[in-house]
Amino acid sequence: MTNDPVPELLARATQALTAEFASLPAFEPATESAASLDDMARILAETAHHLGDNYPYFHPLYAGQMLKPPHPIARAAYALAMAINPNNHARDGGRASSEMEIEAVAQLARMFGWTDTYLGHLTSSGTLANLEALWIAGQLAPGRRIVGSEQAHYTHQRISAVLKLNYRSIPADTRGRMRLDALEDELRKGDVGTVVVTLGTTAIGAVDPLDQILTLRQRYDFRIHVDAAYGGYFCLIPDELDEPARSAYAAISQADSIVVDPHKHGLQPYGCGCILFRDPAVGRFYKHDSPYTYFTSKELHLGEISLECSRAGAAAVALWATHRLLPPEPGGTFARSLACGRAAALDLDCRLRGDARFQPLDAGLPELDIVVWKLNAATPERASELAQKVFVSCAAHDVHLALVQLPHSWFSPARTSTQSNGSVTCLRSVLMKPEHQAWLPVIWEKLSSACTHVLEA
Ligand SMILES: *Cc1c(COP(=O)(O)O)cnc(C)c1O
Protein backbone atom coordinates (compact mmCIF):
# COMPACT_ATOMS: atom_id res chain seq x y z
CA MET A 1 0.00 0.00 0.00
CA THR A 2 3.05 2.25 -0.10
CA ASN A 3 3.07 4.56 -3.13
CA ASP A 4 -0.70 4.18 -3.52
CA PRO A 5 -1.53 6.25 -6.65
CA VAL A 6 -5.27 6.35 -5.90
CA PRO A 7 -5.48 9.54 -3.77
CA GLU A 8 -3.64 11.57 -6.44
CA LEU A 9 -5.62 10.03 -9.32
CA LEU A 10 -8.88 10.60 -7.54
CA ALA A 11 -8.07 14.21 -6.65
CA ARG A 12 -7.35 15.05 -10.30
CA ALA A 13 -10.38 13.22 -11.65
CA THR A 14 -12.65 14.79 -9.02
CA GLN A 15 -11.63 18.23 -10.30
CA ALA A 16 -12.50 17.18 -13.83
CA LEU A 17 -15.86 15.80 -12.72
CA THR A 18 -16.67 18.95 -10.72
CA ALA A 19 -15.98 20.99 -13.86
CA GLU A 20 -18.63 18.94 -15.71
CA PHE A 21 -21.29 20.41 -13.41
CA ALA A 22 -19.78 23.89 -13.05
CA SER A 23 -22.74 25.65 -14.68
CA LEU A 24 -25.07 24.80 -11.78
CA PRO A 25 -25.55 27.33 -8.96
CA ALA A 26 -23.36 26.60 -5.96
CA PHE A 27 -25.05 25.37 -2.77
CA GLU A 28 -24.11 24.73 0.83
CA PRO A 29 -24.87 21.28 2.27
CA ALA A 30 -27.71 21.40 4.81
CA THR A 31 -26.47 21.72 8.37
CA GLU A 32 -28.22 18.43 9.11
CA SER A 33 -25.90 16.60 6.70
CA ALA A 34 -22.78 18.69 7.29
CA ALA A 35 -20.08 17.16 9.44
CA SER A 36 -16.77 18.57 10.55
CA LEU A 37 -13.67 17.38 8.77
CA ASP A 38 -12.09 16.59 12.12
CA ASP A 39 -14.99 14.38 13.20
CA MET A 40 -14.94 12.47 9.94
CA ALA A 41 -11.15 12.13 10.02
CA ARG A 42 -11.27 10.76 13.55
CA ILE A 43 -13.88 8.16 12.63
CA LEU A 44 -11.93 7.19 9.52
CA ALA A 45 -8.77 6.71 11.58
CA GLU A 46 -10.81 4.37 13.76
CA THR A 47 -12.05 2.65 10.60
CA ALA A 48 -8.49 2.16 9.36
CA HIS A 49 -7.59 0.62 12.71
CA HIS A 50 -10.50 -1.82 12.37
CA LEU A 51 -9.47 -2.71 8.82
CA GLY A 52 -6.01 -3.56 10.09
CA ASP A 53 -7.66 -6.69 11.49
CA ASN A 54 -7.44 -8.49 8.13
CA TYR A 55 -5.02 -10.75 6.39
CA PRO A 56 -2.87 -8.61 4.05
CA TYR A 57 -4.65 -9.59 0.83
CA PHE A 58 -2.68 -7.05 -1.20
CA HIS A 59 0.72 -8.48 -0.23
CA PRO A 60 2.49 -11.20 -2.27
CA LEU A 61 2.87 -13.24 0.94
CA TYR A 62 -0.90 -13.55 1.05
CA ALA A 63 -1.40 -16.66 -1.09
CA GLY A 64 -4.51 -18.18 0.46
CA GLN A 65 -8.05 -17.59 -0.77
CA MET A 66 -9.31 -15.98 -4.01
CA LEU A 67 -8.66 -12.47 -2.77
CA LYS A 68 -6.75 -9.54 -4.13
CA PRO A 69 -7.26 -5.80 -4.20
CA PRO A 70 -8.72 -4.18 -7.30
CA HIS A 71 -6.44 -2.37 -9.72
CA PRO A 72 -5.81 1.30 -8.72
CA ILE A 73 -7.66 2.47 -11.83
CA ALA A 74 -10.72 0.46 -10.75
CA ARG A 75 -10.58 1.83 -7.20
CA ALA A 76 -10.21 5.41 -8.44
CA ALA A 77 -12.95 5.05 -11.06
CA TYR A 78 -15.32 3.43 -8.55
CA ALA A 79 -14.71 6.17 -5.97
CA LEU A 80 -15.11 8.87 -8.63
CA ALA A 81 -18.42 7.42 -9.78
CA MET A 82 -19.70 7.40 -6.20
CA ALA A 83 -19.75 11.21 -6.29
CA ILE A 84 -22.64 10.73 -8.76
CA ASN A 85 -23.81 7.33 -7.46
CA PRO A 86 -25.44 6.16 -10.70
CA ASN A 87 -27.90 3.26 -10.67
CA ASN A 88 -27.73 1.01 -13.73
CA HIS A 89 -31.29 -0.18 -13.36
CA ALA A 90 -32.58 2.40 -15.86
CA ARG A 91 -31.22 5.15 -18.05
CA ASP A 92 -32.77 7.82 -15.82
CA GLY A 93 -30.56 6.73 -12.97
CA GLY A 94 -27.42 5.80 -14.84
CA ARG A 95 -27.20 7.31 -18.31
CA ALA A 96 -23.44 7.32 -18.83
CA SER A 97 -22.76 4.27 -16.70
CA SER A 98 -25.34 2.17 -18.61
CA GLU A 99 -23.44 2.92 -21.83
CA MET A 100 -20.19 2.04 -20.06
CA GLU A 101 -21.68 -1.23 -18.84
CA ILE A 102 -22.79 -2.17 -22.35
CA GLU A 103 -19.27 -1.48 -23.67
CA ALA A 104 -17.50 -3.32 -20.86
CA VAL A 105 -19.79 -6.34 -21.17
CA ALA A 106 -19.19 -6.39 -24.96
CA GLN A 107 -15.48 -6.73 -24.24
CA LEU A 108 -16.10 -9.65 -21.91
CA ALA A 109 -18.34 -11.30 -24.53
CA ARG A 110 -15.65 -10.79 -27.18
CA MET A 111 -13.14 -12.48 -24.90
CA PHE A 112 -15.33 -15.61 -25.19
CA GLY A 113 -15.73 -15.23 -28.96
CA TRP A 114 -19.20 -13.63 -28.95
CA THR A 115 -19.40 -10.44 -30.96
CA ASP A 116 -22.81 -9.40 -32.30
CA THR A 117 -25.60 -11.58 -31.04
CA TYR A 118 -25.53 -12.22 -27.32
CA LEU A 119 -27.27 -10.81 -24.30
CA GLY A 120 -25.44 -9.91 -21.12
CA HIS A 121 -25.11 -7.61 -18.16
CA LEU A 122 -23.21 -7.18 -14.94
CA THR A 123 -24.57 -8.59 -11.70
CA SER A 124 -23.66 -8.03 -8.09
CA SER A 125 -21.94 -11.44 -7.90
CA GLY A 126 -21.21 -14.77 -9.53
CA THR A 127 -24.02 -16.25 -7.46
CA LEU A 128 -26.60 -13.86 -8.93
CA ALA A 129 -25.17 -14.39 -12.42
CA ASN A 130 -25.48 -18.17 -12.02
CA LEU A 131 -28.99 -17.72 -10.65
CA GLU A 132 -30.03 -15.89 -13.81
CA ALA A 133 -28.44 -18.62 -15.98
CA LEU A 134 -30.29 -21.42 -14.17
CA TRP A 135 -33.52 -19.42 -14.09
CA ILE A 136 -33.39 -19.10 -17.91
CA ALA A 137 -32.48 -22.81 -18.11
CA GLY A 138 -35.61 -23.64 -16.11
CA GLN A 139 -37.78 -21.34 -18.23
CA LEU A 140 -36.58 -22.96 -21.46
CA ALA A 141 -36.95 -26.55 -20.25
CA PRO A 142 -39.50 -26.70 -17.43
CA GLY A 143 -39.37 -29.91 -15.42
CA ARG A 144 -35.99 -31.02 -16.74
CA ARG A 145 -33.05 -31.48 -14.43
CA ILE A 146 -29.88 -29.48 -13.88
CA VAL A 147 -26.67 -31.49 -13.39
CA GLY A 148 -23.17 -30.37 -12.42
CA SER A 149 -20.03 -32.04 -11.11
CA GLU A 150 -19.68 -32.68 -7.39
CA GLN A 151 -16.83 -30.14 -7.55
CA ALA A 152 -19.11 -27.46 -9.06
CA HIS A 153 -19.66 -24.51 -6.72
CA TYR A 154 -22.21 -25.36 -4.01
CA THR A 155 -24.26 -22.40 -5.19
CA HIS A 156 -25.73 -24.42 -8.11
CA GLN A 157 -27.45 -26.92 -5.87
CA ARG A 158 -28.76 -24.16 -3.64
CA ILE A 159 -29.90 -21.95 -6.53
CA SER A 160 -31.69 -24.94 -8.06
CA ALA A 161 -33.54 -25.43 -4.77
CA VAL A 162 -34.52 -21.74 -4.75
CA LEU A 163 -35.79 -22.05 -8.33
CA LYS A 164 -37.48 -25.39 -7.55
CA LEU A 165 -35.41 -27.15 -10.20
CA ASN A 166 -34.22 -30.70 -9.71
CA TYR A 167 -30.44 -30.82 -9.31
CA ARG A 168 -28.12 -33.82 -9.46
CA SER A 169 -24.38 -34.02 -8.69
CA ILE A 170 -22.16 -35.93 -11.12
CA PRO A 171 -19.07 -37.64 -9.66
CA ALA A 172 -15.69 -36.05 -10.40
CA ASP A 173 -12.47 -37.90 -11.26
CA THR A 174 -9.31 -37.75 -9.13
CA ARG A 175 -8.38 -34.48 -10.83
CA GLY A 176 -11.62 -32.78 -9.83
CA ARG A 177 -13.15 -32.89 -13.31
CA MET A 178 -16.65 -34.05 -14.18
CA ARG A 179 -16.62 -37.72 -15.17
CA LEU A 180 -17.93 -38.15 -18.71
CA ASP A 181 -19.14 -41.73 -18.15
CA ALA A 182 -21.13 -40.62 -15.10
CA LEU A 183 -22.53 -37.66 -17.03
CA GLU A 184 -23.62 -39.92 -19.87
CA ASP A 185 -25.37 -42.24 -17.39
CA GLU A 186 -27.49 -39.26 -16.34
CA LEU A 187 -28.07 -38.04 -19.89
CA ARG A 188 -29.36 -41.49 -20.88
CA LYS A 189 -32.25 -41.02 -18.47
CA GLY A 190 -33.54 -38.40 -20.93
CA ASP A 191 -34.60 -35.67 -18.51
CA VAL A 192 -31.46 -33.52 -18.20
CA GLY A 193 -32.16 -29.97 -19.34
CA THR A 194 -28.87 -28.27 -18.51
CA VAL A 195 -25.32 -29.33 -17.71
CA VAL A 196 -23.32 -26.91 -15.58
CA VAL A 197 -19.71 -27.07 -16.79
CA THR A 198 -17.13 -25.48 -14.50
CA LEU A 199 -14.01 -24.02 -16.10
CA GLY A 200 -11.89 -23.50 -13.00
CA THR A 201 -13.41 -25.11 -9.90
CA THR A 202 -13.26 -23.12 -6.71
CA ALA A 203 -11.38 -25.78 -4.73
CA ILE A 204 -8.54 -26.72 -7.08
CA GLY A 205 -9.05 -24.84 -10.36
CA ALA A 206 -10.08 -27.99 -12.25
CA VAL A 207 -11.37 -27.57 -15.78
CA ASP A 208 -14.33 -29.75 -16.82
CA PRO A 209 -13.92 -31.30 -20.31
CA LEU A 210 -16.22 -28.85 -22.12
CA ASP A 211 -15.09 -29.94 -25.60
CA GLN A 212 -15.98 -33.57 -24.88
CA ILE A 213 -19.24 -32.65 -23.17
CA LEU A 214 -20.15 -30.76 -26.35
CA THR A 215 -19.70 -33.92 -28.43
CA LEU A 216 -22.32 -35.61 -26.22
CA ARG A 217 -24.79 -33.12 -27.65
CA GLN A 218 -24.70 -35.09 -30.90
CA ARG A 219 -26.57 -37.84 -29.04
CA TYR A 220 -28.44 -36.01 -26.29
CA ASP A 221 -30.33 -32.77 -26.22
CA PHE A 222 -29.24 -30.46 -23.41
CA ARG A 223 -28.17 -26.93 -22.69
CA ILE A 224 -24.68 -26.02 -21.48
CA HIS A 225 -24.08 -23.41 -18.82
CA VAL A 226 -20.40 -22.62 -18.25
CA ASP A 227 -19.55 -21.43 -14.76
CA ALA A 228 -16.26 -19.61 -15.31
CA ALA A 229 -16.74 -17.26 -12.36
CA TYR A 230 -13.17 -17.89 -11.30
CA GLY A 231 -11.50 -19.24 -14.43
CA GLY A 232 -13.08 -17.25 -17.28
CA TYR A 233 -10.14 -14.98 -17.94
CA PHE A 234 -7.80 -17.92 -18.53
CA CYS A 235 -9.17 -18.19 -22.06
CA LEU A 236 -6.80 -15.26 -22.74
CA ILE A 237 -3.69 -17.39 -22.21
CA PRO A 238 -4.26 -20.71 -24.03
CA ASP A 239 -0.54 -21.16 -24.63
CA GLU A 240 0.13 -21.18 -20.89
CA LEU A 241 -2.39 -23.97 -20.29
CA ASP A 242 -1.82 -27.67 -20.84
CA GLU A 243 -4.10 -30.16 -22.50
CA PRO A 244 -6.87 -31.01 -21.80
CA ALA A 245 -7.68 -27.60 -20.24
CA ARG A 246 -6.64 -25.77 -23.41
CA SER A 247 -9.17 -27.68 -25.53
CA ALA A 248 -11.92 -27.07 -22.97
CA TYR A 249 -11.31 -23.31 -23.10
CA ALA A 250 -11.14 -23.36 -26.89
CA ALA A 251 -14.75 -24.60 -26.94
CA ILE A 252 -16.16 -21.91 -24.65
CA SER A 253 -17.94 -19.96 -27.42
CA GLN A 254 -20.23 -22.97 -27.97
CA ALA A 255 -21.77 -22.68 -24.50
CA ASP A 256 -25.34 -21.38 -24.15
CA SER A 257 -24.51 -19.19 -21.19
CA ILE A 258 -21.32 -18.12 -19.40
CA VAL A 259 -20.69 -16.59 -15.99
CA VAL A 260 -17.49 -14.73 -15.21
CA ASP A 261 -16.62 -12.70 -12.09
CA PRO A 262 -14.65 -9.53 -12.81
CA HIS A 263 -14.41 -9.21 -9.01
CA LYS A 264 -12.27 -12.36 -8.88
CA HIS A 265 -9.64 -12.27 -11.63
CA GLY A 266 -10.79 -9.07 -13.38
CA LEU A 267 -9.18 -6.62 -10.93
CA GLN A 268 -12.54 -5.23 -9.74
CA PRO A 269 -13.95 -4.36 -6.31
CA TYR A 270 -16.60 -6.78 -5.03
CA GLY A 271 -19.98 -6.30 -6.57
CA CYS A 272 -19.05 -7.25 -10.12
CA GLY A 273 -20.22 -10.50 -11.71
CA CYS A 274 -21.37 -11.00 -15.29
CA ILE A 275 -23.87 -13.25 -17.07
CA LEU A 276 -23.79 -13.75 -20.84
CA PHE A 277 -26.29 -15.64 -23.02
CA ARG A 278 -25.44 -16.75 -26.56
CA ASP A 279 -29.03 -16.33 -27.75
CA PRO A 280 -30.32 -12.79 -27.14
CA ALA A 281 -33.89 -14.08 -27.58
CA VAL A 282 -33.83 -15.26 -23.94
CA GLY A 283 -34.40 -11.59 -23.15
CA ARG A 284 -38.12 -12.33 -23.60
CA PHE A 285 -38.20 -14.10 -20.23
CA TYR A 286 -37.08 -10.93 -18.48
CA LYS A 287 -39.84 -8.89 -20.09
CA HIS A 288 -41.74 -6.72 -17.63
CA ASP A 289 -43.00 -3.18 -17.35
CA SER A 290 -41.81 -0.75 -14.75
CA PRO A 291 -44.34 1.91 -13.78
CA TYR A 292 -41.53 3.95 -12.25
CA THR A 293 -38.50 4.08 -14.44
CA TYR A 294 -38.53 3.21 -18.11
CA PHE A 295 -39.92 6.41 -19.72
CA THR A 296 -37.01 8.66 -20.43
CA SER A 297 -35.40 6.62 -23.14
CA LYS A 298 -36.44 4.24 -25.87
CA GLU A 299 -33.03 2.62 -25.61
CA LEU A 300 -32.71 -0.62 -23.66
CA HIS A 301 -32.69 -0.10 -19.93
CA LEU A 302 -30.42 -2.68 -18.32
CA GLY A 303 -33.10 -3.33 -15.70
CA GLU A 304 -35.20 -4.79 -18.53
CA ILE A 305 -32.71 -7.66 -18.92
CA SER A 306 -31.68 -8.17 -15.32
CA LEU A 307 -33.34 -9.81 -12.30
CA GLU A 308 -31.74 -7.30 -9.95
CA CYS A 309 -33.27 -3.82 -9.98
CA SER A 310 -30.85 -1.29 -8.48
CA ARG A 311 -27.25 -2.08 -9.40
CA ALA A 312 -24.06 -0.11 -8.77
CA GLY A 313 -23.31 2.01 -11.81
CA ALA A 314 -19.92 2.52 -10.17
CA ALA A 315 -19.11 -1.17 -10.77
CA ALA A 316 -19.64 -0.66 -14.52
CA VAL A 317 -17.58 2.56 -14.48
CA ALA A 318 -14.70 0.78 -12.72
CA LEU A 319 -14.77 -2.14 -15.16
CA TRP A 320 -14.97 0.18 -18.16
CA ALA A 321 -11.97 2.23 -16.98
CA THR A 322 -9.99 -0.95 -16.25
CA HIS A 323 -10.68 -2.25 -19.76
CA ARG A 324 -9.50 1.07 -21.23
CA LEU A 325 -6.17 0.64 -19.47
CA LEU A 326 -5.90 -3.14 -19.67
CA PRO A 327 -8.08 -4.56 -22.45
CA PRO A 328 -8.99 -8.20 -21.76
CA GLU A 329 -7.26 -9.43 -24.90
CA PRO A 330 -4.72 -12.17 -25.62
CA GLY A 331 -1.13 -10.92 -25.60
CA GLY A 332 -1.87 -7.80 -23.56
CA THR A 333 -0.55 -6.69 -20.18
CA PHE A 334 -3.57 -8.14 -18.42
CA ALA A 335 -3.06 -11.56 -20.04
CA ARG A 336 0.63 -11.44 -19.07
CA SER A 337 -0.29 -10.82 -15.44
CA LEU A 338 -2.51 -13.94 -15.46
CA ALA A 339 0.39 -15.90 -16.93
CA CYS A 340 2.62 -14.82 -14.00
CA GLY A 341 0.26 -16.42 -11.48
CA ARG A 342 0.08 -19.54 -13.61
CA ALA A 343 3.91 -19.68 -13.69
CA ALA A 344 4.03 -19.26 -9.91
CA ALA A 345 1.62 -22.20 -9.53
CA LEU A 346 3.79 -24.43 -11.72
CA ASP A 347 6.87 -23.38 -9.76
CA LEU A 348 5.23 -24.24 -6.42
CA ASP A 349 3.96 -27.55 -7.82
CA CYS A 350 7.44 -28.47 -9.00
CA ARG A 351 8.98 -27.71 -5.58
CA LEU A 352 6.26 -29.75 -3.80
CA ARG A 353 6.91 -32.75 -6.05
CA GLY A 354 10.59 -32.65 -5.13
CA ASP A 355 9.97 -32.67 -1.37
CA ALA A 356 9.08 -35.90 0.44
CA ARG A 357 7.20 -34.03 3.18
CA PHE A 358 4.47 -33.12 0.72
CA GLN A 359 2.12 -34.99 -1.55
CA PRO A 360 0.64 -33.07 -4.48
CA LEU A 361 -2.31 -34.21 -6.60
CA ASP A 362 -1.90 -36.19 -9.84
CA ALA A 363 0.63 -35.07 -12.43
CA GLY A 364 -1.00 -32.68 -14.89
CA LEU A 365 -2.29 -30.50 -12.07
CA PRO A 366 -2.57 -27.61 -11.38
CA GLU A 367 -4.62 -26.69 -14.43
CA LEU A 368 -4.81 -22.97 -13.57
CA ASP A 369 -3.17 -21.02 -10.71
CA ILE A 370 -4.53 -22.90 -7.69
CA VAL A 371 -2.22 -25.44 -6.02
CA VAL A 372 -3.43 -28.03 -3.53
CA TRP A 373 -1.33 -30.56 -1.63
CA LYS A 374 -1.43 -32.72 1.45
CA LEU A 375 1.16 -33.52 4.06
CA ASN A 376 2.72 -36.95 3.82
CA ALA A 377 1.64 -38.98 6.83
CA ALA A 378 0.69 -42.52 7.83
CA THR A 379 -3.04 -41.77 8.01
CA PRO A 380 -5.39 -39.15 6.51
CA GLU A 381 -6.24 -38.05 10.06
CA ARG A 382 -2.58 -37.35 10.80
CA ALA A 383 -2.14 -35.59 7.42
CA SER A 384 -5.14 -33.36 8.21
CA GLU A 385 -3.79 -32.53 11.64
CA LEU A 386 -0.41 -31.62 10.16
CA ALA A 387 -2.01 -29.45 7.45
CA GLN A 388 -3.85 -27.49 10.17
CA LYS A 389 -0.61 -26.99 12.09
CA VAL A 390 1.41 -25.98 9.02
CA PHE A 391 -1.35 -23.53 8.09
CA VAL A 392 -1.07 -21.86 11.51
CA SER A 393 2.72 -21.98 11.52
CA CYS A 394 2.87 -20.42 8.03
CA ALA A 395 0.72 -17.52 9.24
CA ALA A 396 3.21 -17.01 12.09
CA HIS A 397 5.89 -16.81 9.36
CA ASP A 398 3.73 -14.20 7.52
CA VAL A 399 2.70 -16.59 4.73
CA HIS A 400 -1.04 -16.93 4.43
CA LEU A 401 -2.40 -20.11 2.83
CA ALA A 402 -5.83 -21.71 2.84
CA LEU A 403 -7.19 -25.17 3.77
CA VAL A 404 -9.50 -27.39 1.73
CA GLN A 405 -11.12 -30.78 2.30
CA LEU A 406 -10.63 -33.22 -0.58
CA PRO A 407 -11.43 -36.91 -1.05
CA HIS A 408 -8.50 -38.91 0.25
CA SER A 409 -8.81 -41.22 -2.76
CA TRP A 410 -7.56 -38.41 -5.02
CA PHE A 411 -4.01 -38.88 -3.81
CA SER A 412 -2.17 -41.54 -5.76
CA PRO A 413 -2.64 -44.87 -3.95
CA ALA A 414 0.99 -45.86 -4.46
CA ARG A 415 2.06 -43.13 -2.07
CA THR A 416 -0.90 -43.43 0.28
CA SER A 417 -0.37 -46.02 2.95
CA THR A 418 -3.99 -46.45 4.04
CA GLN A 419 -6.96 -46.58 1.70
CA SER A 420 -9.81 -44.37 2.73
CA ASN A 421 -13.12 -43.19 1.38
CA GLY A 422 -13.06 -40.17 3.64
CA SER A 423 -11.65 -36.73 3.15
CA VAL A 424 -8.35 -35.20 4.05
CA THR A 425 -7.53 -31.61 4.92
CA CYS A 426 -5.09 -30.16 2.41
CA LEU A 427 -3.19 -26.92 2.06
CA ARG A 428 -4.35 -24.72 -0.77
CA SER A 429 -2.77 -21.70 -2.38
CA VAL A 430 -4.41 -19.39 -4.91
CA LEU A 431 -1.54 -17.67 -6.71
CA MET A 432 -3.60 -14.99 -8.43
CA LYS A 433 -1.36 -11.94 -8.12
CA PRO A 434 1.37 -11.37 -10.72
CA GLU A 435 3.81 -10.61 -7.87
CA HIS A 436 3.50 -14.23 -6.75
CA GLN A 437 5.90 -15.30 -9.48
CA ALA A 438 8.84 -13.28 -8.14
CA TRP A 439 7.90 -13.99 -4.52
CA LEU A 440 7.54 -17.74 -4.84
CA PRO A 441 11.07 -18.53 -3.58
CA VAL A 442 10.30 -16.51 -0.43
CA ILE A 443 6.91 -18.17 -0.01
CA TRP A 444 8.55 -21.57 -0.42
CA GLU A 445 11.28 -20.86 2.10
CA LYS A 446 8.77 -19.73 4.69
CA LEU A 447 6.48 -22.69 4.00
CA SER A 448 9.44 -25.00 4.30
CA SER A 449 10.60 -23.61 7.65
CA ALA A 450 7.01 -23.54 8.96
CA CYS A 451 6.82 -27.20 8.06
CA THR A 452 10.14 -28.06 9.72
CA HIS A 453 8.92 -26.26 12.81
CA VAL A 454 5.73 -28.39 12.91
CA LEU A 455 7.41 -31.70 12.13
CA GLU A 456 10.10 -31.21 14.76
CA ALA A 457 7.67 -30.22 17.48
C1 LIG B 1 -16.73 -17.76 -6.67
C2 LIG B 1 -17.49 -18.70 -7.48
C3 LIG B 1 -18.89 -18.65 -7.54
C4 LIG B 1 -19.70 -17.70 -6.69
O1 LIG B 1 -19.47 -16.39 -7.08
P1 LIG B 1 -19.61 -15.15 -6.06
O2 LIG B 1 -19.13 -14.00 -6.87
O3 LIG B 1 -18.74 -15.47 -4.88
O4 LIG B 1 -21.04 -15.04 -5.69
C5 LIG B 1 -19.54 -19.52 -8.39
N1 LIG B 1 -18.85 -20.42 -9.11
C6 LIG B 1 -17.51 -20.52 -9.07
C7 LIG B 1 -16.81 -21.53 -9.91
C8 LIG B 1 -16.78 -19.66 -8.24
O5 LIG B 1 -15.44 -19.77 -8.17
The ligand as an SDF file (V2000), in Angstrom:
LIG
                    3D

 15 15  0  0  0  0  0  0  0  0999 V2000
  -16.7290  -17.7650   -6.6680 C   0  0  0  0  0  0  0  0  0  0  0  0
  -17.4900  -18.7030   -7.4840 C   0  0  0  0  0  0  0  0  0  0  0  0
  -18.8910  -18.6470   -7.5430 C   0  0  0  0  0  0  0  0  0  0  0  0
  -19.7020  -17.7010   -6.6880 C   0  0  0  0  0  0  0  0  0  0  0  0
  -19.4700  -16.3860   -7.0770 O   0  0  0  0  0  0  0  0  0  0  0  0
  -19.6130  -15.1520   -6.0590 P   0  0  0  0  0  0  0  0  0  0  0  0
  -19.1350  -14.0020   -6.8740 O   0  0  0  0  0  0  0  0  0  0  0  0
  -18.7430  -15.4730   -4.8770 O   0  0  0  0  0  0  0  0  0  0  0  0
  -21.0420  -15.0420   -5.6890 O   0  0  0  0  0  0  0  0  0  0  0  0
  -19.5390  -19.5220   -8.3890 C   0  0  0  0  0  0  0  0  0  0  0  0
  -18.8510  -20.4200   -9.1070 N   0  0  0  0  0  0  0  0  0  0  0  0
  -17.5060  -20.5180   -9.0690 C   0  0  0  0  0  0  0  0  0  0  0  0
  -16.8090  -21.5320   -9.9070 C   0  0  0  0  0  0  0  0  0  0  0  0
  -16.7830  -19.6570   -8.2360 C   0  0  0  0  0  0  0  0  0  0  0  0
  -15.4350  -19.7720   -8.1740 O   0  0  0  0  0  0  0  0  0  0  0  0
  1  2  1  0
  2  3  1  0
  2 14  2  0
  3  4  1  0
  3 10  2  0
  4  5  1  0
  5  6  1  0
  6  7  2  0
  6  8  1  0
  6  9  1  0
 10 11  1  0
 11 12  2  0
 12 13  1  0
 12 14  1  0
 14 15  1  0
M  END
$$$$
